Amino acid sequence: MDGPLDRPADPQPPVPPADARPSDTDTESIDDLPDAPEPADREPTERERELAALAAMQEALADVDRALERIDDGTYGACEACGQPIPDEVLEQAPAARLCAAHARPMSRP
């Protein structure tokens, strides 16, 4: 028997000759290629600025919700890291503050 099942499959599709030209049957076009990454130094679009503002507002709202929960459970005004009181002046400026000044500072590097 010498049928299609008896022949080994070609390991790779045939390579077109070097002088081959695209035909009308080729389906790949420039529109099918992925978009190039945008340069990092470009200005953000209006939509990107709006999304960033929305994210900041959502984070601020979440901070207020957490502060209200701390009021309910009696821990408002205490540092979440050490339990020491957060000064009233700090809470007046940032009512959702969760850390005292010592713990709010980023860790210093050697």
C-alpha positions, 0 to 999 in steps of 0.5 A, spaced: 500 500 500 502 506 498 497 511 500 497 518 504 497 514 510 503 510 508 508 517 507 511 521 512 508 528 514 513 533 511 516 536 518 515 544 515 511 547 510 514 549 503 519 555 503 517 559 497 522 561 492 526 567 494 523 571 488 516 569 489 511 575 490 505 576 494 499 573 490 492 576 491 490 570 495 495 572 501 491 574 507 496 577 511 496 585 511 499 590 515 493 591 518 494 584 521 500 586 524 501 587 532 501 595 533 508 597 535 509 599 543 508 607 544 514 611 546 515 612 553 516 619 553 509 621 549 504 625 553 498 621 556 492 622 552 486 625 555 483 618 556 489 616 560 489 622 564 481 621 566 483 614 567 488 616 572 484 621 575 478 616 576 483 611 579 486 616 584 479 618 586 477 611 587 483 610 592 481 616 596 474 614 597 477 607 599 482 611 604 475 614 607 472 608 607 477 605 611 478 611 616 470 610 617 471 603 619 477 605 624 472 610 627 467 604 628 472 599 631 475 605 635 482 605 632 481 611 628 487 616 630 492 610 632 498 608 627 496 601 624 504 599 625 505 601 632 499 603 635 501 610 637 497 616 636 497 620 630 497 627 632 491 631 631 495 636 626 496 630 621 489 628 622 486 635 620 491 635 614 490 628 612 483 625 615 485 618 612 492 617 615 493 610 617 500 611 620 504 616 624 510 620 621 515 615 623 512 609 619 509 614 614 516 615 611 519 611 606 524 606 609 531 609 608 536 605 604 543 604 606 
